[in-house]
Amino acid sequence: MTRPIHTVGEWRRLRADAGLEQGTLGLVPTLGALHAGHAALLRRSLAENDVTVVSIFLNPTQFDDPADLESYPGSLAADLATARELGVDYAFCPTAGEMYPFGYRYRVTEDDASRRLCGARRPGHFDGVLTVVLKLLLAIRPTRAYFGEKDYQQLDLVRDMARDFFLDVDVVACPTVRHPDGLAVSSRNALLSPAQRALAPRFPAALAAPGEPAAAARRLAELGFAVDYVEDRGDRRYGAVRLGGVRLIDNLPLAAASEAGS
Ligand code: PAF
């Protein structure tokens, strides 16, 4: 049975009364619209911790585009049913007022890595992400927090923030979950038309093809994607494209691209 929790106060009382500080606690932060990628994070947390909490909060501060926030899919009832099926212990489902009692007066700003890749195209996005993740970590106080590698830039920023602010949490990276055709599982896939969904797997395939990022970007544009960027950073290739109004992101280790070519 997944118990829904709506306020930080309620969670803190329960945490103390149930003696949850004694054991390990895993947190899987989500925007809702739970899918197979979230299920993999939740299963990992369930296997590694005494208690697992999923947070379900459509965080408005990380959406730079109101239409994107408006169209974001999801239903709390369906998410709670998924959490129940997986055996998740608690679902933290706060309101925006609960998470932002002072509006957005206080926030986390990162001044370097968050300005690149997705951050360069979505102003303020990572401030919103880091702010809400910090709030969730301080409110829930997990032993471990689980993040998917599909959002690799986010994962890196959260990991560095936890280190920089001396947060007592283990940030656990989990591999990207993909459909059999290679498309990374994402809540936004549900917004694709059948024709866009059929084209979408060409995106990870183009990222994995050997060659320079510019060649991958050209190939994607020829296929009909609107390309936000394809860039190599460190040992990974990152990309973001749009199909109609739907933005897809992905990344993979550069070794995967050279293996695809060999
Ligand atoms: O990756 C997401 O779903 C969100 O950015 C997160 C980490 C839940 C913060 O709102």
py3Dmol code that shows the C-alpha trace and the ligand (Angstrom):
import py3Dmol

protein = """\
ATOM      1  CA  MET A   1       0.000   0.000   0.000  1.00  0.00           C
ATOM      2  CA  THR A   2       1.456   3.369  -1.022  1.00  0.00           C
ATOM      3  CA  ARG A   3       0.566   6.036   1.512  1.00  0.00           C
ATOM      4  CA  PRO A   4       0.155   9.516   0.001  1.00  0.00           C
ATOM      5  CA  ILE A   5       1.735  12.364   1.989  1.00  0.00           C
ATOM      6  CA  HIS A   6       0.849  15.957   1.150  1.00  0.00           C
ATOM      7  CA  THR A   7       2.904  18.156   3.441  1.00  0.00           C
ATOM      8  CA  VAL A   8       6.435  18.318   4.760  1.00  0.00           C
ATOM      9  CA  GLY A   9       5.062  18.504   8.329  1.00  0.00           C
ATOM     10  CA  GLU A  10       3.042  15.311   7.834  1.00  0.00           C
ATOM     11  CA  TRP A  11       6.124  13.533   6.472  1.00  0.00           C
ATOM     12  CA  ARG A  12       8.358  14.714   9.315  1.00  0.00           C
ATOM     13  CA  ARG A  13       5.870  13.534  11.965  1.00  0.00           C
ATOM     14  CA  LEU A  14       5.462  10.182  10.256  1.00  0.00           C
ATOM     15  CA  ARG A  15       9.209   9.785   9.795  1.00  0.00           C
ATOM     16  CA  ALA A  16       9.790  10.334  13.519  1.00  0.00           C
ATOM     17  CA  ASP A  17       6.763   8.312  14.745  1.00  0.00           C
ATOM     18  CA  ALA A  18       7.542   5.324  12.499  1.00  0.00           C
ATOM     19  CA  GLY A  19      11.247   5.461  13.406  1.00  0.00           C
ATOM     20  CA  LEU A  20      12.236   5.722   9.749  1.00  0.00           C
ATOM     21  CA  GLU A  21      15.536   7.427  10.689  1.00  0.00           C
ATOM     22  CA  GLN A  22      16.780   4.028  11.875  1.00  0.00           C
ATOM     23  CA  GLY A  23      16.816   2.463   8.410  1.00  0.00           C
ATOM     24  CA  THR A  24      17.707   3.470   4.863  1.00  0.00           C
ATOM     25  CA  LEU A  25      15.376   5.571   2.781  1.00  0.00           C
ATOM     26  CA  GLY A  26      15.360   5.887  -1.013  1.00  0.00           C
ATOM     27  CA  LEU A  27      13.798   8.849  -2.810  1.00  0.00           C
ATOM     28  CA  VAL A  28      12.790   8.865  -6.472  1.00  0.00           C
ATOM     29  CA  PRO A  29      11.887  12.439  -7.465  1.00  0.00           C
ATOM     30  CA  THR A  30       9.446  12.692 -10.404  1.00  0.00           C
ATOM     31  CA  LEU A  31       7.217  15.154 -12.209  1.00  0.00           C
ATOM     32  CA  GLY A  32       4.497  12.465 -12.314  1.00  0.00           C
ATOM     33  CA  ALA A  33       3.321  10.623 -15.440  1.00  0.00           C
ATOM     34  CA  LEU A  34       5.189   7.568 -14.169  1.00  0.00           C
ATOM     35  CA  HIS A  35       6.551   5.260 -16.866  1.00  0.00           C
ATOM     36  CA  ALA A  36       8.953   2.334 -17.260  1.00  0.00           C
ATOM     37  CA  GLY A  37      11.975   4.603 -16.605  1.00  0.00           C
ATOM     38  CA  HIS A  38      10.565   5.662 -13.238  1.00  0.00           C
ATOM     39  CA  ALA A  39       9.620   2.041 -12.501  1.00  0.00           C
ATOM     40  CA  ALA A  40      13.283   1.050 -12.971  1.00  0.00           C
ATOM     41  CA  LEU A  41      14.407   3.776 -10.521  1.00  0.00           C
ATOM     42  CA  LEU A  42      11.747   2.724  -8.030  1.00  0.00           C
ATOM     43  CA  ARG A  43      12.655  -0.968  -8.285  1.00  0.00           C
ATOM     44  CA  ARG A  44      16.299  -0.113  -7.669  1.00  0.00           C
ATOM     45  CA  SER A  45      15.368   1.969  -4.641  1.00  0.00           C
ATOM     46  CA  LEU A  46      13.093  -0.779  -3.315  1.00  0.00           C
ATOM     47  CA  ALA A  47      15.938  -3.288  -3.653  1.00  0.00           C
ATOM     48  CA  GLU A  48      18.510  -1.039  -1.950  1.00  0.00           C
ATOM     49  CA  ASN A  49      16.535   0.599   0.875  1.00  0.00           C
ATOM     50  CA  ASP A  50      14.244  -0.266   3.770  1.00  0.00           C
ATOM     51  CA  VAL A  51      11.724   2.360   2.701  1.00  0.00           C
ATOM     52  CA  THR A  52      11.066   4.038  -0.672  1.00  0.00           C
ATOM     53  CA  VAL A  53       9.396   7.379  -1.303  1.00  0.00           C
ATOM     54  CA  VAL A  54       8.357   8.599  -4.747  1.00  0.00           C
ATOM     55  CA  SER A  55       7.784  12.332  -5.017  1.00  0.00           C
ATOM     56  CA  ILE A  56       5.146  13.360  -7.541  1.00  0.00           C
ATOM     57  CA  PHE A  57       5.307  17.090  -8.139  1.00  0.00           C
ATOM     58  CA  LEU A  58       4.925  18.918 -11.445  1.00  0.00           C
ATOM     59  CA  ASN A  59       7.454  21.575 -10.560  1.00  0.00           C
ATOM     60  CA  PRO A  60       6.417  24.835 -12.268  1.00  0.00           C
ATOM     61  CA  THR A  61       9.750  26.633 -11.757  1.00  0.00           C
ATOM     62  CA  GLN A  62      11.643  24.355 -14.141  1.00  0.00           C
ATOM     63  CA  PHE A  63       9.315  25.000 -17.092  1.00  0.00           C
ATOM     64  CA  ASP A  64      10.542  27.905 -19.204  1.00  0.00           C
ATOM     65  CA  ASP A  65       7.622  27.430 -21.606  1.00  0.00           C
ATOM     66  CA  PRO A  66       4.083  27.700 -20.134  1.00  0.00           C
ATOM     67  CA  ALA A  67       2.692  25.593 -23.038  1.00  0.00           C
ATOM     68  CA  ASP A  68       5.096  22.772 -22.089  1.00  0.00           C
ATOM     69  CA  LEU A  69       3.884  22.878 -18.466  1.00  0.00           C
ATOM     70  CA  GLU A  70       0.257  23.031 -19.605  1.00  0.00           C
ATOM     71  CA  SER A  71       0.600  20.009 -21.901  1.00  0.00           C
ATOM     72  CA  TYR A  72       2.679  17.885 -19.517  1.00  0.00           C
ATOM     73  CA  PRO A  73       0.842  14.546 -19.233  1.00  0.00           C
ATOM     74  CA  GLY A  74      -0.049  12.801 -16.004  1.00  0.00           C
ATOM     75  CA  SER A  75      -2.719  11.740 -13.556  1.00  0.00           C
ATOM     76  CA  LEU A  76      -2.121  11.434  -9.827  1.00  0.00           C
ATOM     77  CA  ALA A  77      -4.581   8.523  -9.520  1.00  0.00           C
ATOM     78  CA  ALA A  78      -2.733   6.564 -12.234  1.00  0.00           C
ATOM     79  CA  ASP A  79       0.651   7.385 -10.659  1.00  0.00           C
ATOM     80  CA  LEU A  80      -0.506   6.207  -7.231  1.00  0.00           C
ATOM     81  CA  ALA A  81      -1.796   2.980  -8.788  1.00  0.00           C
ATOM     82  CA  THR A  82       1.625   2.421 -10.438  1.00  0.00           C
ATOM     83  CA  ALA A  83       3.422   3.139  -7.158  1.00  0.00           C
ATOM     84  CA  ARG A  84       1.103   0.712  -5.350  1.00  0.00           C
ATOM     85  CA  GLU A  85       1.713  -2.026  -7.909  1.00  0.00           C
ATOM     86  CA  LEU A  86       5.483  -1.649  -7.481  1.00  0.00           C
ATOM     87  CA  GLY A  87       5.212  -1.762  -3.695  1.00  0.00           C
ATOM     88  CA  VAL A  88       6.413   1.814  -3.057  1.00  0.00           C
ATOM     89  CA  ASP A  89       5.883   2.779   0.583  1.00  0.00           C
ATOM     90  CA  TYR A  90       5.092   6.500   0.367  1.00  0.00           C
ATOM     91  CA  ALA A  91       4.173   9.038  -2.318  1.00  0.00           C
ATOM     92  CA  PHE A  92       5.000  12.634  -1.472  1.00  0.00           C
ATOM     93  CA  CYS A  93       2.524  14.717  -3.514  1.00  0.00           C
ATOM     94  CA  PRO A  94       2.742  18.339  -2.340  1.00  0.00           C
ATOM     95  CA  THR A  95       0.989  21.376  -3.792  1.00  0.00           C
ATOM     96  CA  ALA A  96       3.011  24.229  -5.316  1.00  0.00           C
ATOM     97  CA  GLY A  97       2.114  26.324  -2.243  1.00  0.00           C
ATOM     98  CA  GLU A  98       3.609  23.672   0.036  1.00  0.00           C
ATOM     99  CA  MET A  99       6.849  23.496  -1.964  1.00  0.00           C
ATOM    100  CA  TYR A 100       7.148  27.262  -2.488  1.00  0.00           C
ATOM    101  CA  PRO A 101       5.735  28.967   0.640  1.00  0.00           C
ATOM    102  CA  PHE A 102       7.531  32.185  -0.359  1.00  0.00           C
ATOM    103  CA  GLY A 103       6.830  31.846  -4.049  1.00  0.00           C
ATOM    104  CA  TYR A 104      10.153  31.597  -5.836  1.00  0.00           C
ATOM    105  CA  ARG A 105      12.042  34.154  -3.739  1.00  0.00           C
ATOM    106  CA  TYR A 106      14.707  31.668  -2.705  1.00  0.00           C
ATOM    107  CA  ARG A 107      16.360  29.554  -5.357  1.00  0.00           C
ATOM    108  CA  VAL A 108      19.534  27.675  -6.290  1.00  0.00           C
ATOM    109  CA  THR A 109      21.556  29.118  -9.156  1.00  0.00           C
ATOM    110  CA  GLU A 110      24.453  27.330 -10.765  1.00  0.00           C
ATOM    111  CA  ASP A 111      26.610  29.532 -12.889  1.00  0.00           C
ATOM    112  CA  ASP A 112      28.542  27.335 -15.255  1.00  0.00           C
ATOM    113  CA  ALA A 113      27.508  23.847 -16.390  1.00  0.00           C
ATOM    114  CA  SER A 114      23.796  24.688 -16.117  1.00  0.00           C
ATOM    115  CA  ARG A 115      24.231  27.366 -18.808  1.00  0.00           C
ATOM    116  CA  ARG A 116      25.252  24.820 -21.466  1.00  0.00           C
ATOM    117  CA  LEU A 117      23.329  22.277 -23.567  1.00  0.00           C
ATOM    118  CA  CYS A 118      19.682  22.307 -22.406  1.00  0.00           C
ATOM    119  CA  GLY A 119      20.425  25.205 -20.051  1.00  0.00           C
ATOM    120  CA  ALA A 120      21.466  27.420 -22.962  1.00  0.00           C
ATOM    121  CA  ARG A 121      18.107  26.813 -24.662  1.00  0.00           C
ATOM    122  CA  ARG A 122      15.841  26.756 -21.601  1.00  0.00           C
ATOM    123  CA  PRO A 123      16.687  29.790 -19.462  1.00  0.00           C
ATOM    124  CA  GLY A 124      16.141  29.151 -15.758  1.00  0.00           C
ATOM    125  CA  HIS A 125      15.337  25.473 -16.258  1.00  0.00           C
ATOM    126  CA  PHE A 126      18.162  24.125 -14.130  1.00  0.00           C
ATOM    127  CA  ASP A 127      17.659  26.739 -11.411  1.00  0.00           C
ATOM    128  CA  GLY A 128      14.127  25.345 -11.088  1.00  0.00           C
ATOM    129  CA  VAL A 129      15.360  21.742 -11.089  1.00  0.00           C
ATOM    130  CA  LEU A 130      18.136  22.320  -8.543  1.00  0.00           C
ATOM    131  CA  THR A 131      15.865  24.369  -6.305  1.00  0.00           C
ATOM    132  CA  VAL A 132      13.143  21.750  -6.158  1.00  0.00           C
ATOM    133  CA  VAL A 133      15.608  18.870  -5.768  1.00  0.00           C
ATOM    134  CA  LEU A 134      17.328  20.646  -2.875  1.00  0.00           C
ATOM    135  CA  LYS A 135      13.934  21.247  -1.248  1.00  0.00           C
ATOM    136  CA  LEU A 136      12.945  17.599  -1.719  1.00  0.00           C
ATOM    137  CA  LEU A 137      16.240  16.345  -0.302  1.00  0.00           C
ATOM    138  CA  LEU A 138      15.933  18.612   2.742  1.00  0.00           C
ATOM    139  CA  ALA A 139      12.256  17.775   3.285  1.00  0.00           C
ATOM    140  CA  ILE A 140      12.435  13.989   2.807  1.00  0.00           C
ATOM    141  CA  ARG A 141      16.029  13.464   4.000  1.00  0.00           C
ATOM    142  CA  PRO A 142      16.691  10.278   2.025  1.00  0.00           C
ATOM    143  CA  THR A 143      19.768   8.099   2.344  1.00  0.00           C
ATOM    144  CA  ARG A 144      19.837   7.730  -1.441  1.00  0.00           C
ATOM    145  CA  ALA A 145      18.193   9.644  -4.285  1.00  0.00           C
ATOM    146  CA  TYR A 146      17.779   8.067  -7.725  1.00  0.00           C
ATOM    147  CA  PHE A 147      18.139   9.868 -11.072  1.00  0.00           C
ATOM    148  CA  GLY A 148      18.061   8.542 -14.636  1.00  0.00           C
ATOM    149  CA  GLU A 149      20.987   8.977 -17.030  1.00  0.00           C
ATOM    150  CA  LYS A 150      18.592  10.116 -19.773  1.00  0.00           C
ATOM    151  CA  ASP A 151      18.761  13.518 -18.063  1.00  0.00           C
ATOM    152  CA  TYR A 152      22.512  13.327 -17.761  1.00  0.00           C
ATOM    153  CA  GLN A 153      23.114  17.065 -17.440  1.00  0.00           C
ATOM    154  CA  GLN A 154      20.563  17.172 -14.618  1.00  0.00           C
ATOM    155  CA  LEU A 155      22.180  14.169 -12.946  1.00  0.00           C
ATOM    156  CA  ASP A 156      25.629  15.813 -13.076  1.00  0.00           C
ATOM    157  CA  LEU A 157      24.308  19.090 -11.673  1.00  0.00           C
ATOM    158  CA  VAL A 158      22.420  17.375  -8.839  1.00  0.00           C
ATOM    159  CA  ARG A 159      25.483  15.287  -7.966  1.00  0.00           C
ATOM    160  CA  ASP A 160      27.694  18.397  -7.854  1.00  0.00           C
ATOM    161  CA  MET A 161      25.111  20.381  -5.856  1.00  0.00           C
ATOM    162  CA  ALA A 162      24.883  17.590  -3.258  1.00  0.00           C
ATOM    163  CA  ARG A 163      28.660  17.681  -2.930  1.00  0.00           C
ATOM    164  CA  ASP A 164      28.894  21.470  -2.899  1.00  0.00           C
ATOM    165  CA  PHE A 165      26.248  21.872  -0.170  1.00  0.00           C
ATOM    166  CA  PHE A 166      27.565  18.902   1.891  1.00  0.00           C
ATOM    167  CA  LEU A 167      24.227  17.110   1.581  1.00  0.00           C
ATOM    168  CA  ASP A 168      24.181  13.793   3.361  1.00  0.00           C
ATOM    169  CA  VAL A 169      22.727  11.832   0.457  1.00  0.00           C
ATOM    170  CA  ASP A 170      24.016   9.328  -2.044  1.00  0.00           C
ATOM    171  CA  VAL A 171      22.993  10.394  -5.571  1.00  0.00           C
ATOM    172  CA  VAL A 172      22.506   7.172  -7.528  1.00  0.00           C
ATOM    173  CA  ALA A 173      22.721   7.202 -11.359  1.00  0.00           C
ATOM    174  CA  CYS A 174      20.530   4.685 -13.184  1.00  0.00           C
ATOM    175  CA  PRO A 175      20.875   3.684 -16.861  1.00  0.00           C
ATOM    176  CA  THR A 176      18.471   5.080 -19.452  1.00  0.00           C
ATOM    177  CA  VAL A 177      15.524   2.787 -20.119  1.00  0.00           C
ATOM    178  CA  ARG A 178      14.760   2.440 -23.834  1.00  0.00           C
ATOM    179  CA  HIS A 179      11.904   1.083 -25.911  1.00  0.00           C
ATOM    180  CA  PRO A 180      12.875  -1.919 -28.083  1.00  0.00           C
ATOM    181  CA  ASP A 181      13.295   0.507 -31.046  1.00  0.00           C
ATOM    182  CA  GLY A 182      15.924   2.511 -29.110  1.00  0.00           C
ATOM    183  CA  LEU A 183      13.866   5.588 -28.162  1.00  0.00           C
ATOM    184  CA  ALA A 184      14.509   6.595 -24.553  1.00  0.00           C
ATOM    185  CA  VAL A 185      11.399   6.196 -22.400  1.00  0.00           C
ATOM    186  CA  SER A 186      10.008   9.637 -21.533  1.00  0.00           C
ATOM    187  CA  SER A 187       6.690  11.103 -20.389  1.00  0.00           C
ATOM    188  CA  ARG A 188       6.750  13.389 -23.423  1.00  0.00           C
ATOM    189  CA  ASN A 189       6.669  10.406 -25.842  1.00  0.00           C
ATOM    190  CA  ALA A 190       2.942  10.166 -25.085  1.00  0.00           C
ATOM    191  CA  LEU A 191       2.495  13.549 -26.814  1.00  0.00           C
ATOM    192  CA  LEU A 192       3.941  12.338 -30.149  1.00  0.00           C
ATOM    193  CA  SER A 193       1.582  11.625 -33.055  1.00  0.00           C
ATOM    194  CA  PRO A 194       1.881   8.079 -34.529  1.00  0.00           C
ATOM    195  CA  ALA A 195       4.011   9.450 -37.404  1.00  0.00           C
ATOM    196  CA  GLN A 196       6.292  11.373 -35.007  1.00  0.00           C
ATOM    197  CA  ARG A 197       6.555   8.306 -32.756  1.00  0.00           C
ATOM    198  CA  ALA A 198       7.624   6.226 -35.770  1.00  0.00           C
ATOM    199  CA  LEU A 199      10.332   8.787 -36.644  1.00  0.00           C
ATOM    200  CA  ALA A 200      11.545   9.374 -33.070  1.00  0.00           C
ATOM    201  CA  PRO A 201      13.936   6.342 -32.805  1.00  0.00           C
ATOM    202  CA  ARG A 202      16.005   7.881 -35.606  1.00  0.00           C
ATOM    203  CA  PHE A 203      17.098  10.455 -33.013  1.00  0.00           C
ATOM    204  CA  PRO A 204      19.129   8.100 -30.757  1.00  0.00           C
ATOM    205  CA  ALA A 205      20.288   6.250 -33.879  1.00  0.00           C
ATOM    206  CA  ALA A 206      21.697   9.490 -35.345  1.00  0.00           C
ATOM    207  CA  LEU A 207      23.425  10.324 -32.054  1.00  0.00           C
ATOM    208  CA  ALA A 208      25.024   6.873 -32.025  1.00  0.00           C
ATOM    209  CA  ALA A 209      26.234   7.051 -35.639  1.00  0.00           C
ATOM    210  CA  PRO A 210      29.987   7.647 -36.002  1.00  0.00           C
ATOM    211  CA  GLY A 211      31.082  11.108 -37.095  1.00  0.00           C
ATOM    212  CA  GLU A 212      31.090  14.681 -35.865  1.00  0.00           C
ATOM    213  CA  PRO A 213      28.134  16.159 -33.950  1.00  0.00           C
ATOM    214  CA  ALA A 214      27.472  18.525 -36.870  1.00  0.00           C
ATOM    215  CA  ALA A 215      26.965  15.532 -39.180  1.00  0.00           C
ATOM    216  CA  ALA A 216      24.430  14.024 -36.755  1.00  0.00           C
ATOM    217  CA  ALA A 217      22.638  17.381 -36.543  1.00  0.00           C
ATOM    218  CA  ARG A 218      22.497  17.621 -40.369  1.00  0.00           C
ATOM    219  CA  ARG A 219      21.154  14.086 -40.648  1.00  0.00           C
ATOM    220  CA  LEU A 220      18.454  14.791 -38.057  1.00  0.00           C
ATOM    221  CA  ALA A 221      17.412  18.000 -39.840  1.00  0.00           C
ATOM    222  CA  GLU A 222      17.167  16.081 -43.147  1.00  0.00           C
ATOM    223  CA  LEU A 223      14.918  13.528 -41.424  1.00  0.00           C
ATOM    224  CA  GLY A 224      12.536  16.303 -40.318  1.00  0.00           C
ATOM    225  CA  PHE A 225      13.656  16.984 -36.721  1.00  0.00           C
ATOM    226  CA  ALA A 226      14.082  20.574 -35.546  1.00  0.00           C
ATOM    227  CA  VAL A 227      17.513  20.331 -33.939  1.00  0.00           C
ATOM    228  CA  ASP A 228      18.170  22.279 -30.721  1.00  0.00           C
ATOM    229  CA  TYR A 229      21.707  20.948 -30.437  1.00  0.00           C
ATOM    230  CA  VAL A 230      24.006  17.985 -30.847  1.00  0.00           C
ATOM    231  CA  GLU A 231      27.207  18.421 -28.839  1.00  0.00           C
ATOM    232  CA  ASP A 232      30.035  16.299 -27.510  1.00  0.00           C
ATOM    233  CA  ARG A 233      31.072  17.132 -23.940  1.00  0.00           C
ATOM    234  CA  GLY A 234      33.576  15.071 -22.019  1.00  0.00           C
ATOM    235  CA  ASP A 235      33.011  11.465 -23.001  1.00  0.00           C
ATOM    236  CA  ARG A 236      29.355  11.825 -23.978  1.00  0.00           C
ATOM    237  CA  ARG A 237      27.305  13.031 -26.918  1.00  0.00           C
ATOM    238  CA  TYR A 238      24.222  15.051 -26.005  1.00  0.00           C
ATOM    239  CA  GLY A 239      21.298  15.996 -28.199  1.00  0.00           C
ATOM    240  CA  ALA A 240      17.934  17.736 -28.083  1.00  0.00           C
ATOM    241  CA  VAL A 241      15.422  17.871 -30.922  1.00  0.00           C
ATOM    242  CA  ARG A 242      11.813  18.830 -31.467  1.00  0.00           C
ATOM    243  CA  LEU A 243       9.097  17.002 -33.336  1.00  0.00           C
ATOM    244  CA  GLY A 244       6.223  19.439 -33.622  1.00  0.00           C
ATOM    245  CA  GLY A 245       5.808  20.857 -30.131  1.00  0.00           C
ATOM    246  CA  VAL A 246       7.453  17.882 -28.405  1.00  0.00           C
ATOM    247  CA  ARG A 247      11.040  18.215 -27.219  1.00  0.00           C
ATOM    248  CA  LEU A 248      13.129  15.042 -26.910  1.00  0.00           C
ATOM    249  CA  ILE A 249      16.547  14.804 -25.265  1.00  0.00           C
ATOM    250  CA  ASP A 250      19.039  11.971 -25.162  1.00  0.00           C
ATOM    251  CA  ASN A 251      22.727  11.291 -24.614  1.00  0.00           C
ATOM    252  CA  LEU A 252      25.119   8.401 -24.867  1.00  0.00           C
ATOM    253  CA  PRO A 253      28.761   7.633 -24.176  1.00  0.00           C
ATOM    254  CA  LEU A 254      30.946   8.507 -27.161  1.00  0.00           C
ATOM    255  CA  ALA A 255      32.311   4.944 -27.081  1.00  0.00           C
ATOM    256  CA  ALA A 256      28.821   3.792 -28.165  1.00  0.00           C
ATOM    257  CA  ALA A 257      29.100   5.968 -31.293  1.00  0.00           C
ATOM    258  CA  SER A 258      32.487   4.535 -32.278  1.00  0.00           C
ATOM    259  CA  GLU A 259      31.272   0.964 -31.583  1.00  0.00           C
ATOM    260  CA  ALA A 260      28.260   1.595 -33.850  1.00  0.00           C
ATOM    261  CA  GLY A 261      30.721   2.482 -36.610  1.00  0.00           C
ATOM    262  CA  SER A 262      33.070  -0.484 -36.149  1.00  0.00           C
TER     263      SER A 262
END
"""
ligand_1 = """\
10
PAF
O 13.745 14.667 -13.953
C 12.666 15.062 -13.468
O 11.639 14.404 -13.556
C 12.640 16.398 -12.736
O 13.517 17.308 -13.298
C 12.865 16.264 -11.207
C 14.238 15.689 -10.906
C 11.795 15.358 -10.626
C 12.769 17.634 -10.556
O 11.494 18.178 -10.700
"""
view = py3Dmol.view(width=600, height=400)
view.addModel(protein, "pdb")
view.setStyle({"model": 0}, {"cartoon": {"style": "trace"}})
view.addModel(ligand_1, "xyz")
view.setStyle({"model": 1}, {"stick": {}})
view.zoomTo()
view.show()
